[in-house]
């Protein structure tokens, strides 16, 4: 009898610990759902064949002009500047070895993005380009324990009144923003991890199952749609009703399927047929509301007329 009492007591403690570990923040769900009313262009609305590389100013300008919200990635340079760039190394996009953090911003100006003439932009240049027209989903690339990139992010976003939120794979980045930027919505990025990610096996398992939520207390989850059957993700969705963004959706078929499990999509290589929604929201020059959105479906591309009407 005593054995079973101890057994069930231990089981109860383990269950309580598990639910505590995956518990997200729950008080700002409605704020998150305002962001979920948009589709997010992954690294901007880019097309390398047209000379518009990912995470470039033209890619962000195109997304804003066509009314799509934007997902982008930020890193910190050797001299502490915040730039927009995705990869851990510069090999794929710039053809040279090394990381962003190995170069000063001035040194980075010698490189181009892909085969284009575009250069790695500063975050502040992106903010000036978008100018509050659409929401920004900003991923903080923080591979280690240093939070310098978070502090730089905070400094760059001061005074920016357009809609933006942050996300990161690193729960420590969320914890930093929770402490220093409490008004900013936080998203936990996750999915299935591999040995190539150079993360300890236990941490990979915990991260995949969202068991590090207790560190960053995310307001929403950004999850790889291919692994949406993960128990931790399903519990957060069904029990805690956590808003979720699907990444990265690459065709219309997958887009239609993910809409059943996620609140919003981060997409690339196609334009979602249903376009985007335009809820009432705040803009840097005051309140801005949607006015007469006309969506034209032509060769899977969207155009909009009379997007905004300033009050």
Secondary structure as UniProt FT lines:
FT   HELIX           2..22
FT   TURN            27..28
FT   HELIX           29..35
FT   TURN            36..37
FT   STRAND          40..42
FT   HELIX           48..50
FT   TURN            54..55
FT   HELIX           57..65
FT   TURN            66..67
FT   STRAND          69..76
FT   TURN            78..79
FT   STRAND          82..84
FT   HELIX           91..94
FT   HELIX           100..102
FT   HELIX           105..108
FT   TURN            109..110
FT   TURN            114..115
FT   HELIX           123..130
FT   TURN            131..132
FT   STRAND          136..140
FT   HELIX           148..157
FT   TURN            158..159
FT   STRAND          164..168
FT   HELIX           171..180
FT   TURN            182..183
FT   STRAND          186..190
FT   HELIX           195..197
FT   HELIX           201..208
FT   TURN            209..212
FT   HELIX           213..216
FT   STRAND          220..224
FT   HELIX           225..227
FT   TURN            228..229
FT   HELIX           231..238
FT   STRAND          243..249
FT   HELIX           252..258
FT   TURN            259..261
FT   STRAND          264..267
FT   TURN            273..274
FT   STRAND          281..283
FT   TURN            284..285
FT   STRAND          286..290
FT   TURN            299..300
FT   STRAND          308..310
//
